[in-house]
């Protein structure tokens, strides 16, 4: 049931973000309940904290970028005297993509 909870909360976050509504645990839980999906009580709070710390638009736009995840910085043991430095990844090049029509252009919204 955890993958269903993750999926339901992911969709709820995207719906709230797309409509310009603040993403909170209560609003995620309300949307999930309205969809008649039962999730563990901790999922809405976890997703709300994620959206609080990360820009959801960046998360959505980088879904297809794939890869092995972010590089991890490793520090030297405290008695060693020096710290290991992690190399910074090269900056990504932004590609100009044509802007697609949004739901607003179609004249309807989920919360109208």
N, C-alpha and C positions, 0 to 999 in steps of 0.2 A: 504494500500500500504506500510505501514511501515514495516510489517513483511517481505514482498518481498524485500524491500530495505536492511534490516538487513541480510537476507539470501544471497542476491547477493554480498554484501560487505564481508560477512564472507567467501564465496567461493573465492572471488577475493584475499583476504588476504592469504588464504591457498595456492592458486596457486602461488602467488608471493613468499611466504616463501619457498614453495617446490622447486622452481626453483632458489632459492638463490638471488632473486632480492629484493632490498630495498623496503619496503612497505611504499608507500607515498599516499597521497590523490589523486594526479594526476594519478598515476598508477592504483589505485583502480577504479577511475572514468573511465579510459580508458578501463579497462577490462569489467566493467559493461556495458559501451556503446557498446563495441564490441559484447557483448552477447545480444544486443538489449533489454536490460532491463532498464526501466526508474525508477530512484530512486530519492528521495528528495535530494537536493544538499548538505545537511549537513551530510548525512551518510558517504561518503568517508572520510571526515575530522575527524569524530568521531572515525571511525575504525582505521585510521592512528595514532591518538593520543593514542588509546588503545594499539596498537602494540608497540608504542614508549615506553610506561610505563610498559608493561607486556611482558614476554617472550612468544611468540606465541607457541613455542614447548610445554611449560608447559600447556598452555591452551588446546592445542589439546590432549595431553596425559592424561589430567585429566577430559576429557569430561564425561566419564562414572562413575566417582567417586561419583557423586551425593552429597546429603547432603543438609543441610539448609543454606549453605553459610559460610563465614568467621565469626569468633566471633568478636563482636564489643566491643571496649574498652569504658567504660563510666567513665567520670570524675565527681567528686563531685562538687556541687555548689561552686562558688568562695568564699563565706563567711564561708564555713565549716571548713577550716583549713587543711583537709586531702584529699587525692585523692584516689578514689576507684581503686583497682588494678584488672585487668582482668587476670584470670588464663590462662596460655599459653596452647594451645592444645598439646597433646602428639605427638611426632614426628611420621610421617608415615613410615611404613616399605616398602622399595622398593622391588618389586618382579622382579626377573630376568625372562624376557620373551624372547622367541626366536626372533631373528631379522628377519623381513620379507624383501623380495626383494623390492627394490625401483623401481620407473619408470626408473631411470638411467640404471638399469641392463637390462631393456627390450629394450634399444636402441632407445628410442624416448622420446620427451619432447614436451610440448605445444608450446614452443617458438623456436623450431628447424626449 
